[in-house]
Structures are given as C-alpha cells and as structure tokens.
Amino acid sequence: MDTTIKTDVIIVGAGPTGLSLACQLVRYGIDFVIIDKKAGVTTHSKAIGVQARTMEIYEQLGVVEQTLDRGQIAGKIRIVSGGKVRGGVDLSAMGEGLSPYPYLFILDQSKNEQLLCEYLHSHHQEVLWQTELEDFSQDEQGVTARVKMADGESQSIPQSGGYAIEAKYLVGCDGAKSPVRHTLGLTFEGSTFERLFYVADAQVDWEFSHDAGYGCFSPASVALFFPMVGEKRYRIIGTFPEGLEKDEGEILYAEIEQRIKEDTKLDLEISHVNWFSVYKVHTRAVDRFSIGRCFVAGDAAHIHSPAGGQGMNTGIQDVYNLAWKMAFVIKGYAGEQLLATYNEERLPNARRLLATTDRAFNVLAGSNWLFGLMRMKILPLVAKYAIGHDFVGKTIFSFMSQIRINYRKAILSKHDGDKDFQIKAGDRMPYFLVDGKSIYDRLHAPKFHLLVFSNSEHLVRDLQQELEHESGDSILQGRGFANEFKVIPLNPQISKIFGTNQPFQLLLRPDNYIGFISTTVSLVDLRTYMHEVLGHPSLA
C-alpha cells in the first residue's frame, strides 16, 4: 500500500444512513472517512417520506429550513374503490401538539442525500465517491480497511488504485447486500413476501387533484399514489397478481402501466416516467448490530416492507443513537462499554418494526380473502372516522413518526425516581412550548442537558451554588455541567405532560432521550448517573 489514511471512524456507504452518521460526527468534532462505490448521490427518488423524528434531528443539524423549502407536507389521503372516492382523512396536522412537525413530510431520498452532502461540504468534509471497500480486519486497537478507487483522481487522494484506512471504528451503512455485514458473519434472517411489487415516479393526468394521496383498492390488489414535488407528479406503488411467472428483471414498464390501469379502473394517462422498479419485499434483521469495533446500521442491519415510510428514517435513527456514544468514547468521556448499548437499544426496535410493518403491509397488499375484505370494507371506515378522531389519530402518528420509540428497558435508563411520572427514563423528550417557543430550541447543542422544572428561585439558587462548588469534579468536567444547567418554569401544560405538580429535574442524553427523571433536585442523581453509566472520564 502506497497510501494510508488515519482517522477515527470509517463509514462505508453514503446513502441517507451513512451521510447522517457523517453529519452527526461533524457535530461532535470527530474525524471520519466516508466512502461509497457510487459516483455520487442517487438520482432516483426511492424513499419519499421524512418522519417527524427525523425532522427534529434535521432541526438539530440546522437544515430543517432547507428541508421545508424543498418538499411538501403530506396532506389528504383518499380511498378509491371501483373508480370512486369512498373516504379519506387529512394528515397535515395529525400530530398537532406532539412535535413541531406534526405531519409526514414528502422529500425524496435523492434530495435528502443532497441536503446532507451540502451540510458536509459546508463543514469542509466530503465523500470519497467511486471508492469501494475490498476487505477489512480488526483487533483490540482498531480497524484497518483496504479500499479501491476507480481510475482517476479523488478529491482528497491524488492517486488511483488501492490504499488503506486505519481507524478506531468502522460502520457499515452499505445497504441490504452489505459487504460489511457479510464479512462480519452477521445473520440476516427473515422472510420474503412472494408477490411482485412495482414502483414508479411519473406524471399522472386524471380527474383527481394533486393535493392528496390516493389508495386504490380491490379485493386482490392495491395501487397507491403519493403526490410529489412537481406538477401532477406521483410516486406509484402497487402489486402484480400472485402466481406471475416472471422474475423482477423480466418486467417491462408497459406491463406496469397496464397493471395500474386494470387495477384502478380509472381514466388516467401516465407519462414522463422518471424511474421505475420491480421487486419483492423482504423483511430481515441482523442478530446483532456490532462485533468488536465494527457496526452496522440502516438497511445493512434491517430491511422491511415500505408500509408506513419507516426505512430511511430508521437508518437515520440508528446512527443518531450511535454517533454520540462513539463520540464520547473517542473523546475519553466514557468507557467502551457505552457502545454495547447501541445494540441493546436499536436491535429490539428493529425487530418490533419488522413485526408491525409486516402486519400493516399484509392489510394493504395481502392476497387472501380476509385482507381483501379489510381493504374493501374496513379500511375506508377507519380512514373516514377512526383516524379523524383526535386520540386515534395521535396514537397512529406517534407510531408512524417514530416519536414513540423508547429505551425504557435499556441500561442507560435509570428509573429510581420516575415511578410517579407519566414520562419515564428512556422516553424521547416530549415536545411543548416555553414562552411561545419549542423546548427543542434549547437543546441543539450535542451534549447532555440537565433541565430543572421549577418556579422556586430558592431551589434554583441552591443548585447553582452546588454546581459552582462541584465545577472541578472530573465526573462532571468536560460534559457540559460546569456552571451550566437550564431552568424551565413549571407551568400547567408541563405538569400535565409529566404528571406532577412538584419541581423536578431530568437529564437528557445528547440524542434527547431521558436518562433519568426525579423530584429530587440536586447533583446527587447526576453524579451517580455519570459515574455508573459513563464511568470516570479520561480527559486530557
């Protein structure tokens, strides 16, 4: 090898998951190298839904305004059967009061990738495109990867051919066929939905307005139309009948268009097809998210049905969980054992997601008579009445938007003081307003946050003095607690959300999940948590 690069983290794959990890590492000041064998960001739309939890992460990155400028809110969904609209629901404010972004946002994968690349460029980072992982090895000290570049010059490496990258950790964000996963020997078990599915991005001329999505159901098939940015442009997803004696690569676009017209029984014209694909839906997950110093995330760790628009978002959540832990270990703020909690927290979520998306997908696309009955008779009623009910709508939104994901059973969640609270350790920090502004406005910094909810000046003053006296304590030093915490007035809205009228404090992890919550307002819980969870830091 003529060239060796040394870094902290090697990221293999520059799709939404890998790019998101790179952006998070930028926030923590961690050095990395990100590679991808492609020539650049995808030109295909692929995933199109950005969930509320992802929008909250984009807000932390400072790119949410650009996101809002480039996409559109998913508005109404209408159910079509026999060529006529049978029901519908407005989704544009379904999660009102639960998130600053109470909707599903439509921004296709290519634009998400471009947005994240722009963030990296603005911080003087770049992706090494046309760079392929050949193999890698690891030991107790680190990881060494051998990579091969395409002929020609790289932005950073003025030499074609192969070279080595040495790092402390490697993360495979390299998709469903992940070479990293295969090299690590991780299992990838699950099932395959045997029917063939199609997806196309195209212009649709028909009688319906472009301000809604449409679900066209029949007893044996389904065709879904999701409006995208651009005049009359839609993402179309549907099924071929069972028993079709063809493989994915044998289906021509003309057969897709014929299937759409036959299944929908609508007078429509499809043109300007930007992209189409035919595939089988697989649902699989790894047996573990890491081995040694190597990790997997996103599609490399789990794939599932497209029901609910969870895939791209789940990968972004994976690395949001991993990045702060990796950063704290690299900086010496925590011991290596912190990284084991990535698998502990994200693997159960992946398994739950496979189960729930499978059930939802069977209702939408299952071929037996029961699923056909549910599509034709029950789904229109649910869409018209149940989802429109505030409680039901918010419950569905909580699951779909990923804000309901919690780590209550994980080791980082300490429950000693949360018995009488409605919000528990391991929950995402709930959304509410303080002085007319989102609580998240105060939580952008990538660090732990100690929040005190109280109207007592005396209590706050005592805690401030305690912090000043403890500012030299190495358990707190370097983690954002030297002379700093946030006081939030305890108003009726907050009391209702948390279930207490008493002053309380909570510790937020850097990913805005609650580490502990307690009515005991002092540094005792904080010091204990830092010592037990992170260990004694080895700060320079």
C-alpha positions in Angstrom: 0.0 0.0 0.0 1.4 3.3 -1.0 -1.1 5.4 0.9 -2.5 5.0 4.4 -5.1 7.3 5.9 -5.6 7.5 9.7 -8.9 8.6 11.1 -11.4 7.9 13.9 -14.3 6.3 12.1 -14.6 4.7 8.7 -18.2 5.0 7.2 -18.9 2.5 4.4 -21.8 3.7 2.3 -23.0 7.2 1.6 -26.8 6.8 1.4 -29.1 8.6 3.9 -27.7 6.5 6.8 -24.0 6.9 6.1 -24.4 10.6 5.3 -26.4 11.2 8.5 -23.7 9.5 10.6 -21.1 11.7 9.0 -23.2 14.8 9.7 -23.6 13.7 13.4 -19.9 13.1 13.8 -19.2 16.6 12.4 -21.4 18.0 15.3 -19.1 16.2 17.8 -15.8 17.1 16.2 -15.0 13.5 15.3 -12.7 12.8 12.4 -14.0 10.3 9.8 -13.7 9.0 6.2 -16.8 8.2 4.3 -16.6 6.1 1.1 -19.1 4.8 -1.5 -18.6 2.9 -4.7 -21.2 5.0 -6.5 -20.3 8.1 -8.4 -22.5 10.4 -6.3 -25.8 10.8 -4.6 -28.6 8.7 -6.0 -30.6 10.2 -8.9 -33.6 8.1 -8.0 -36.3 9.2 -5.6 -36.5 5.8 -3.7 -37.8 6.6 -0.2 -40.0 9.7 -0.1 -41.3 10.1 3.5 -39.5 12.1 6.2 -41.0 11.4 9.6 -41.3 13.9 12.4 -38.5 12.4 14.5 -36.1 12.8 11.5 -37.3 16.4 11.1 -36.4 17.0 14.7 -32.9 15.7 14.0 -32.6 17.9 10.9 -33.5 20.8 13.2 -30.6 20.0 15.4 -28.3 19.9 12.4 -29.6 23.3 11.3 -31.0 22.0 8.0 -34.7 21.8 8.6 -35.5 25.1 6.9 -33.8 23.9 3.7 -35.8 20.6 4.1 -39.1 22.5 4.3 -38.2 24.6 1.2 -37.6 21.5 -1.0 -40.5 19.2 -0.2 -44.1 19.3 0.9 -46.4 18.2 3.7 -48.4 15.0 3.1 -51.9 16.3 3.2 -55.1 14.3 2.5 -55.3 10.6 1.8 -58.3 9.4 -0.2 -59.5 5.8 -0.5 -60.6 4.9 -4.0 -62.6 1.8 -4.9 -64.5 0.9 -8.1 -63.2 4.1 -9.6 -64.8 6.3 -7.0 -63.6 8.0 -3.8 -65.0 6.2 -0.8 -63.4 8.1 2.1 -60.4 10.0 3.2 -58.6 11.8 6.0 -56.5 14.9 6.4 -53.0 14.0 7.7 -51.5 17.5 7.6 -51.7 18.2 11.3 -52.3 14.7 12.6 -49.7 15.0 15.4 -50.5 18.5 16.5 -49.0 19.2 19.9 -46.7 16.1 19.7 -44.0 17.5 17.6 -43.0 20.8 15.9 -43.5 18.8 12.7 -47.0 17.1 13.2 -47.1 15.5 9.7 -45.3 13.2 7.3 -43.1 15.3 5.0 -42.5 14.4 1.4 -38.9 14.8 0.3 -37.5 12.0 -1.8 -34.2 10.2 -0.9 -32.1 11.9 -3.6 -33.0 15.3 -2.1 -32.3 14.1 1.4 -28.9 12.8 0.4 -28.1 16.1 -1.4 -29.1 18.1 1.7 -26.8 16.0 3.9 -24.0 16.3 1.4 -24.4 20.1 1.4 -24.1 20.0 5.2 -20.8 18.1 5.0 -19.5 20.5 2.3 -20.3 23.5 4.5 -18.2 21.9 7.2 -15.3 21.2 4.8 -16.0 17.5 4.6 -16.5 15.3 1.6 -17.5 11.8 0.5 -14.9 9.7 -1.3 -17.0 8.6 -4.2 -16.1 5.7 -6.5 -14.2 4.2 -3.6 -15.0 0.5 -2.8 -14.3 -1.5 0.3 -12.2 -4.5 -0.6 -11.8 -6.0 2.9 -11.1 -5.1 6.5 -9.8 -6.5 9.7 -9.9 -5.5 13.3 -8.1 -6.1 16.6 -8.2 -4.6 20.1 -6.6 -1.4 18.9 -8.6 -0.6 15.8 -9.8 -1.4 12.3 -7.9 -1.4 9.0 -9.8 -1.3 5.8 -8.4 -1.8 2.3 -10.3 0.2 -0.3 -10.0 0.6 -4.1 -10.7 3.7 -6.1 -11.9 3.9 -9.6 -9.4 5.1 -12.2 -8.9 8.9 -12.0 -8.3 11.3 -9.2 -10.1 11.6 -6.0 -10.9 14.8 -4.3 -8.6 14.0 -1.5 -6.3 11.3 -2.8 -4.4 12.3 -6.0 -3.8 8.6 -6.8 -5.9 5.9 -8.3 -5.8 2.3 -7.2 -5.9 1.0 -3.7 -5.0 2.3 -0.2 -5.6 1.6 3.4 -7.6 3.4 6.1 -6.8 2.9 9.7 -9.4 3.9 12.3 -10.8 3.2 15.8 -14.2 2.1 14.4 -15.9 1.1 11.2 -19.7 1.4 10.5 -21.3 -0.4 7.6 -24.1 1.7 6.2 -23.8 -0.1 2.9 -27.3 -1.3 2.2 -29.3 -4.5 2.1 -26.4 -6.5 0.4 -23.9 -5.1 2.9 -20.3 -6.4 2.4 -19.6 -5.3 5.9 -22.4 -7.4 7.3 -21.2 -10.4 5.3 -17.6 -10.0 6.3 -18.6 -9.8 10.0 -20.7 -13.0 9.6 -23.9 -11.5 11.0 -27.0 -13.4 10.3 -29.8 -11.7 8.4 -32.9 -13.8 8.9 -36.5 -13.0 8.0 -39.0 -13.7 5.2 -40.0 -12.7 1.7 -43.4 -11.5 0.6 -43.7 -13.6 -2.6 -45.8 -11.2 -4.7 -44.0 -8.9 -7.1 -44.4 -5.2 -6.4 -43.7 -2.2 -8.7 -42.8 1.4 -8.0 -42.7 4.3 -10.5 -42.3 8.0 -10.4 -44.3 9.6 -13.1 -46.7 12.3 -14.2 -50.4 11.3 -13.9 -53.2 13.0 -15.7 -56.6 12.2 -14.3 -59.6 13.8 -12.7 -58.2 13.9 -9.2 -56.5 16.9 -7.6 -52.8 16.9 -6.7 -53.4 17.9 -3.1 -53.9 14.4 -1.8 -52.6 10.8 -1.9 -54.8 8.1 -3.3 -55.2 4.4 -2.3 -56.9 2.4 -5.0 -58.0 -0.9 -3.5 -59.5 -4.1 -5.0 -60.1 -7.5 -3.3 -56.8 -8.8 -4.9 -54.6 -5.8 -5.5 -53.6 -2.3 -4.4 -52.2 0.8 -6.2 -51.1 3.8 -4.1 -50.4 7.3 -5.5 -48.4 9.7 -3.4 -48.1 13.3 -4.6 -44.5 14.6 -5.1 -43.0 17.9 -5.8 -43.7 18.9 -9.4 -46.8 19.3 -11.5 -49.0 16.2 -11.4 -46.1 14.1 -10.3 -46.7 11.0 -8.2 -45.0 8.0 -6.6 -47.0 5.0 -7.7 -46.7 1.7 -5.8 -48.7 -1.5 -6.5 -48.8 -5.2 -6.8 -48.8 -7.8 -9.5 -51.2 -10.7 -9.1 -50.0 -13.8 -7.3 -48.6 -16.6 -9.4 -47.0 -14.3 -12.0 -44.4 -16.5 -13.7 -41.7 -13.8 -14.1 -38.7 -12.5 -12.2 -38.1 -8.9 -11.2 -35.8 -8.2 -14.1 -38.2 -9.6 -16.7 -41.0 -7.0 -16.2 -41.2 -4.2 -18.7 -42.6 -0.7 -17.9 -45.5 -1.3 -20.2 -46.7 -4.1 -18.1 -46.6 -1.9 -15.0 -48.7 0.7 -16.7 -51.2 -1.9 -17.9 -51.5 -3.3 -14.4 -52.1 0.2 -12.9 -55.0 0.9 -15.3 -56.6 -2.5 -14.8 -56.4 -2.4 -11.0 -57.5 1.2 -10.5 -60.3 1.2 -13.2 -59.6 4.9 -13.6 -59.4 7.0 -16.7 -55.8 8.2 -16.4 -52.7 8.8 -18.5 -49.1 8.2 -17.2 -46.2 9.9 -18.8 -42.7 11.4 -18.1 -41.6 8.3 -16.1 -38.5 9.3 -14.1 -37.8 5.9 -12.6 -39.4 2.5 -12.1 -38.5 -0.7 -10.4 -39.9 -4.2 -9.7 -39.1 -6.0 -6.6 -40.0 -8.5 -3.9 -40.5 -7.2 -0.3 -38.0 -8.8 2.2 -38.2 -8.4 5.9 -34.9 -9.3 7.7 -32.8 -8.2 10.6 -29.3 -8.9 11.9 -28.8 -11.0 15.1 -26.7 -8.1 16.5 -25.7 -4.6 15.4 -22.0 -4.9 16.2 -19.0 -7.2 16.5 -15.9 -5.7 18.2 -15.1 -2.3 16.7 -17.4 -2.8 13.7 -21.1 -1.8 13.5 -23.9 -1.9 11.0 -26.8 0.5 10.6 -29.8 1.2 8.3 -30.5 -1.4 5.5 -27.3 -3.2 6.4 -28.9 -4.1 9.7 -32.6 -4.4 8.8 -34.9 -4.3 5.8 -38.7 -4.4 5.9 -41.8 -3.6 4.0 -42.4 0.0 2.8 -45.6 0.3 4.9 -45.5 3.5 6.9 -42.4 5.0 5.3 -40.1 3.7 8.0 -36.9 2.5 6.2 -34.8 5.6 5.5 -35.9 7.2 8.8 -35.0 4.2 10.8 -31.5 4.2 9.4 -31.1 7.9 10.4 -32.3 7.0 13.9 -29.8 4.2 14.1 -26.8 6.5 13.6 -28.3 9.2 15.7 -28.2 6.7 18.6 -24.7 5.5 17.7 -22.9 8.8 16.9 -23.0 10.4 20.4 -21.9 7.2 22.1 -19.0 6.7 19.6 -18.0 10.4 20.1 -18.0 10.2 23.9 -15.8 7.0 23.8 -13.4 8.5 21.3 -13.0 11.7 23.3 -12.5 9.7 26.5 -15.7 10.9 28.2 -16.9 7.3 28.5 -15.7 3.7 28.5 -16.0 1.3 25.7 -19.0 -0.4 27.4 -21.2 2.5 26.3 -21.0 1.3 22.7 -22.7 -2.0 23.7 -25.9 0.0 24.4 -26.2 0.7 20.6 -27.1 -2.9 20.0 -29.2 -3.1 23.3 -31.4 -0.1 22.2 -31.6 -0.5 18.4 -32.0 -4.2 17.9 -35.3 -4.6 19.8 -36.6 -1.6 17.8 -35.6 -3.2 14.5 -37.4 -6.4 15.5 -40.6 -4.5 16.5 -40.5 -2.6 13.3 -40.4 -5.8 11.2 -43.4 -7.2 13.0 -45.5 -4.0 12.8 -44.7 -3.2 9.2 -45.4 -6.8 8.2 -48.9 -6.6 9.7 -49.6 -3.3 8.1 -48.3 -4.5 4.7 -50.5 -7.6 4.8 -53.6 -5.4 5.3 -52.5 -3.2 2.4 -51.3 -5.9 0.0 -52.2 -9.4 1.4 -53.9 -11.6 -1.2 -56.2 -13.8 0.9 -59.9 -13.1 1.3 -59.6 -11.6 4.8 -57.1 -8.9 3.8 -59.2 -8.2 0.7 -62.3 -7.7 2.9 -60.3 -5.4 5.3 -59.2 -3.3 2.3 -62.6 -3.0 0.7 -64.8 -2.6 3.8 -62.9 -1.8 6.9 -60.1 0.5 5.7 -62.4 3.1 4.2 -64.3 3.3 7.5 -61.1 3.6 9.5 -59.8 6.3 7.3 -63.0 8.3 7.4 -63.9 8.0 11.1 -61.2 6.5 13.4 -58.1 8.3 12.1 -60.1 11.6 12.2 -60.7 11.0 16.0 -58.1 13.0 17.9 -56.9 10.2 20.2 -56.7 7.6 17.5 -55.0 9.9 15.1 -52.4 11.0 17.6 -51.8 7.3 18.5 -51.2 6.4 14.9 -49.0 9.4 14.4 -46.9 8.5 17.4 -46.0 5.1 16.0 -45.6 6.2 12.4 -43.5 9.3 13.2 -41.1 7.3 15.4 -41.5 9.7 18.3 -42.9 6.9 20.4 -39.7 4.8 20.2 -38.3 4.4 23.7 -35.4 2.8 25.5 -37.1 2.3 28.9 -35.7 -1.2 29.3 -32.1 -0.3 28.4 -29.3 0.1 30.9 -28.9 3.9 30.2 -32.4 4.5 31.5 -32.4 4.9 35.3 -35.8 4.5 36.9 -35.1 5.2 40.6 -37.1 8.4 40.6 -39.7 8.1 37.8 -42.3 6.0 39.5 -44.9 8.7 39.8 -44.2 10.3 36.4 -46.1 9.7 33.2 -42.9 10.3 31.2 -40.2 7.7 32.1 -36.5 7.4 31.7 -35.8 6.1 28.2 -38.5 8.2 26.6 -37.9 10.9 24.0 -38.1 14.4 25.4 -41.7 15.4 24.9 -42.5 18.5 22.8 -44.0 21.6 24.4 -43.7 25.3 24.3 -41.8 27.5 26.7 -42.5 31.3 26.4 -44.1 30.5 23.0 -41.0 28.7 21.6 -40.3 25.0 21.2 -38.4 23.3 24.1 -36.1 21.9 21.4 -34.8 25.4 20.6 -32.8 25.0 23.9 -31.5 21.5 23.1 -29.5 21.9 19.9 -26.0 21.5 21.5 -24.7 18.0 21.1 -24.2 17.2 24.8 -26.1 16.1 28.0 -28.6 18.6 29.3 -29.7 18.9 32.9 -33.2 20.5 32.9 -34.8 21.8 36.1 -38.5 22.4 36.1 -39.3 24.8 39.0 -40.8 28.1 39.9 -38.7 28.3 43.1 -35.9 30.8 43.0 -34.5 29.4 46.2 -34.2 25.9 44.9 -32.6 27.0 41.7 -30.1 29.2 43.5 -29.1 26.3 45.8 -28.5 24.1 42.8 -26.5 26.8 41.1 -24.3 27.1 44.1 -23.8 23.3 44.3 -22.7 23.3 40.6 -20.2 26.1 41.3 -18.7 24.1 44.1 -18.5 21.0 42.0 -17.1 22.6 38.9 -13.8 20.9 39.4 -15.3 17.4 39.8 -13.9 15.3 37.0 -17.1 13.3 36.9 -18.9 16.4 35.5 -15.9 18.2 33.9 -16.0 18.3 30.1 -19.5 17.1 29.8 -21.3 20.4 29.8 -22.1 20.8 33.5 -19.5 23.2 34.8 -21.7 26.1 35.9 -24.5 25.4 33.4 -28.0 23.9 33.5 -31.4 25.0 32.2 -34.3 26.1 34.3 -37.8 25.8 32.9 -40.9 27.3 34.6 -43.2 24.6 35.8 -46.5 25.6 34.1 -49.8 23.6 33.9 -49.0 22.2 30.4 -45.7 20.7 31.6 -47.3 19.4 34.8 -50.0 17.6 32.7 -47.4 16.1 30.3 -45.1 14.8 33.0 -47.8 14.0 35.6 -46.6 16.1 38.6 -47.0 19.5 40.2 -43.8 19.2 42.1 -40.5 20.6 41.0 -38.3 18.0 39.2 -35.2 17.6 37.2 -34.3 15.4 34.3 -31.1 14.5 32.4 -31.3 14.4 28.7 -28.8 12.4 26.7 -27.2 14.1 23.6 -29.9 12.3 21.4 -32.6 14.0 23.5 -33.7 10.8 25.3 -34.2 11.0 29.1 -31.5 9.4 31.2 -33.3 9.9 34.5 -36.1 12.0 35.9 -36.7 12.8 39.6 -38.4 15.1 42.0 -35.0 15.3 43.9 -33.4 18.4 42.6 -29.7 18.1 43.4 -26.4 16.9 41.8 -26.6 13.5 43.5 -28.5 11.8 40.8 -26.5 13.5 38.1 -23.2 12.4 39.6 -24.4 8.9 40.2 -25.7 8.6 36.6 -22.4 9.8 35.1 -20.3 7.5 37.2 -22.4 4.4 36.7 -23.3 4.9 33.0 -20.3 6.7 31.5 -17.6 5.8 34.1 -14.8 8.1 35.1 -13.7 10.2 32.1 -10.1 10.2 31.0 -10.0 13.8 29.9 -6.8 15.3 28.5 
